[in-house]
């Protein structure tokens, strides 16, 4: 039996300080540049991961300000981790690739790639433009050919999450096309690991199981109206893979 343990963390938002306290203003988060913002959360999460003996780490996007990217990779470099990086809507491909070594991308200008251990295929997608796009969806379709089990890592959710945030215009713009593609692979069991919504969620539809991971920076209160945030809570998700069987556990930490 092959056992792999992965830590999935996302939405660090380094250098981005919320301007409105605990309540969202309108449909978008508003930030002030604050160079050390959320750095303590990131270090505490990474310390907790290392303390559990986990060395395989996936970062799910939204590093923070462009100026924070170099520091983000410097912090990661202080740990003995094997790190896979995908991009979120606060990241840009040209900025991030300056700071991390990347093999030739499967799709030009996109940080998308895959690993296959023979039991479970891991597929990493780039939704930094709030869309996968035609080329990346075509690549994804090819990657799923003949695959019976796959884990997809993408910043944006593919299945809708029951929260007023769904009406705030933050969803993946081609979500319906991506979902249709995944649902069409009826012989493939798919586990989607995402972030973006800053909340814990699990939802299933047909052959898709989706796991939303809490943010490293702050959480959005799922059913609040107007939407509110919790700036003290932060966390990550542990993903255990035994051959092709997947189990997950959320780890929450607090500033206190």
C-alpha positions in Angstrom: 0.0 0.0 0.0 1.3 3.5 -0.9 0.4 6.1 1.6 0.8 9.9 1.0 0.0 12.7 3.3 -0.5 16.2 1.9 -1.0 19.5 3.6 -3.3 21.8 1.5 -3.1 25.5 2.5 -4.4 28.4 0.6 -5.3 32.2 0.6 -2.3 33.6 2.5 -3.0 37.2 1.4 0.4 38.4 2.6 0.6 42.1 2.8 -3.1 42.6 2.4 -4.9 44.1 5.4 -8.7 44.2 5.5 -9.9 47.8 5.6 -13.5 47.3 6.9 -12.9 45.2 10.0 -15.3 42.3 10.3 -17.8 43.3 7.6 -17.5 43.2 3.8 -18.3 46.4 2.0 -20.3 45.6 -1.1 -19.2 42.6 -3.1 -15.4 42.8 -2.9 -12.8 42.7 -0.1 -10.9 45.9 0.2 -7.3 45.9 1.4 -4.5 48.2 2.5 -0.9 47.4 1.8 0.7 46.2 5.1 3.9 44.3 4.4 3.8 41.9 7.3 0.1 41.2 7.3 -0.9 37.6 7.8 2.8 36.5 7.9 2.3 35.2 11.5 -0.6 33.1 10.4 1.5 31.6 7.6 4.4 30.8 9.8 2.1 29.2 12.5 0.4 27.0 9.8 3.8 25.9 8.4 5.1 25.2 11.9 2.0 23.0 12.6 2.5 21.1 9.3 6.2 20.5 10.0 5.4 19.5 13.6 3.1 16.7 12.2 5.9 15.4 10.1 4.2 16.3 6.8 6.6 17.2 4.0 4.3 17.2 0.9 2.6 20.6 0.7 0.2 22.1 -1.9 -0.4 25.9 -1.8 -3.7 26.7 -3.4 -3.3 30.3 -4.5 -3.6 33.9 -3.4 -0.1 34.5 -2.1 -0.9 38.2 -1.6 0.6 41.5 -2.9 3.1 41.3 -5.7 5.7 42.6 -3.3 5.1 39.8 -0.9 5.8 36.9 -3.3 9.6 36.9 -2.8 9.1 36.8 1.0 6.5 34.0 0.7 9.0 31.8 -1.1 11.7 32.8 1.4 9.5 31.7 4.3 8.7 28.4 2.5 12.4 27.8 1.9 13.0 27.6 5.7 11.1 24.3 5.8 12.0 20.9 4.4 8.9 20.7 2.2 8.2 19.4 -1.3 5.9 22.2 -2.5 3.4 22.4 -5.4 2.1 25.8 -6.2 -1.1 26.8 -8.0 -2.3 30.4 -8.7 -5.4 32.2 -7.4 -7.0 35.4 -8.6 -4.6 37.6 -6.5 -1.6 36.0 -8.3 0.0 36.6 -11.7 2.0 34.0 -13.6 4.9 36.4 -14.6 5.4 37.6 -11.0 5.3 34.1 -9.4 7.6 32.3 -11.9 10.3 34.8 -11.1 10.6 33.3 -7.6 10.0 29.6 -8.2 11.5 27.1 -10.5 8.9 25.7 -12.9 9.1 23.0 -15.6 7.6 23.9 -18.9 3.9 24.4 -18.3 1.3 22.1 -19.9 -0.5 25.3 -21.2 1.5 28.4 -22.1 1.4 31.1 -19.5 -0.5 28.8 -17.0 0.8 27.1 -13.9 -0.9 23.8 -14.6 0.7 20.4 -14.4 0.0 16.8 -13.2 1.6 13.9 -11.3 0.6 10.3 -11.6 1.7 7.6 -9.1 -0.2 4.8 -10.8 -3.1 4.8 -8.3 -4.2 8.4 -8.2 -3.5 11.2 -10.6 -3.0 14.7 -9.2 -3.9 17.5 -11.5 -3.0 21.2 -10.7 -5.0 24.0 -12.4 -4.5 27.7 -12.8 -7.5 29.9 -12.3 -5.6 33.2 -11.8 -7.7 34.9 -14.5 -10.9 33.8 -12.7 -11.4 31.3 -15.6 -9.6 28.1 -16.8 -10.2 29.0 -20.4 -10.5 26.8 -23.5 -6.9 25.7 -23.7 -6.6 24.6 -20.1 -10.0 22.8 -20.2 -8.9 20.9 -23.3 -5.7 19.9 -21.5 -7.7 18.8 -18.5 -9.9 16.7 -20.7 -6.8 14.9 -22.1 -5.4 14.5 -18.6 -8.5 12.7 -17.5 -8.6 10.2 -20.4 -8.5 6.7 -19.1 -8.2 7.8 -15.4 -10.3 6.2 -12.8 -9.4 8.3 -9.8 -8.0 11.9 -9.7 -7.4 14.7 -7.2 -7.8 18.2 -8.7 -6.2 21.2 -7.0 -7.7 24.5 -8.2 -8.2 27.9 -6.4 -11.8 28.4 -7.3 -14.6 25.9 -6.4 -16.1 23.9 -9.2 -19.3 23.1 -7.4 -21.5 25.8 -5.9 -21.2 26.3 -2.1 -24.2 27.2 0.0 -23.3 30.8 1.0 -24.4 34.3 0.1 -20.9 34.7 -1.3 -22.1 32.9 -4.4 -24.1 36.0 -5.3 -21.1 38.3 -4.9 -19.7 37.7 -8.4 -16.6 35.8 -7.2 -17.3 32.4 -8.8 -15.1 30.9 -11.6 -16.4 32.4 -14.8 -16.4 29.1 -16.7 -17.5 27.0 -13.8 -20.4 25.5 -15.7 -18.1 24.3 -18.5 -15.6 22.8 -16.1 -18.3 21.1 -14.1 -19.9 19.7 -17.2 -16.5 18.3 -18.3 -15.9 16.6 -14.9 -19.5 15.2 -14.7 -19.1 13.7 -18.2 -16.3 11.5 -16.8 -18.7 9.1 -15.1 -16.1 6.4 -14.8 -13.7 8.7 -12.9 -13.9 9.4 -9.2 -12.9 13.0 -8.8 -11.8 14.9 -5.6 -11.6 18.6 -5.9 -9.5 20.6 -3.4 -10.1 24.4 -3.5 -10.0 27.6 -1.5 -11.0 31.1 -2.6 -14.2 31.3 -0.4 -12.2 31.4 2.9 -14.4 28.8 4.6 -14.7 25.1 5.2 -17.1 23.1 3.0 -17.7 19.7 1.6 -20.1 19.0 -1.2 -20.7 16.2 -3.6 -22.4 15.8 -6.9 -22.4 12.5 -8.9 -18.7 11.5 -9.3 -17.3 14.8 -7.8 -16.4 15.3 -4.2 -15.3 18.9 -3.4 -13.4 20.0 -0.3 -13.0 23.7 0.4 -10.0 24.5 2.6 -10.0 27.3 5.2 -7.8 30.3 4.5 -4.4 31.0 6.1 -5.4 34.7 6.4 -9.0 35.1 7.6 -12.3 33.3 7.3 -15.6 34.5 5.8 -18.6 33.7 7.9 -20.5 31.3 5.7 -24.2 32.3 6.3 -23.8 35.9 7.4 -25.8 38.6 5.6 -24.2 41.0 5.1 -21.1 38.9 4.8 -18.7 39.1 7.8 -15.2 37.9 8.4 -13.3 36.2 11.3 -9.8 37.6 11.4 -8.7 35.4 14.3 -9.3 31.9 12.8 -7.1 30.3 10.2 -6.1 26.8 9.1 -5.4 24.2 6.5 -6.5 20.7 5.4 -4.6 17.4 5.7 -5.2 15.0 2.8 -4.3 11.3 3.3 -4.1 9.1 0.3 -3.8 5.3 0.7 -3.3 4.1 -2.8 -6.5 5.7 -4.3 -8.5 6.1 -1.1 -8.7 9.7 0.1 -9.4 10.9 3.7 -9.2 14.6 4.8 -9.0 16.4 8.1 -9.3 20.2 8.7 -6.9 21.8 11.2 -8.0 25.1 12.6 -5.8 27.5 14.6 -6.5 30.8 16.3 -4.5 34.0 16.9 -5.2 33.6 20.7 
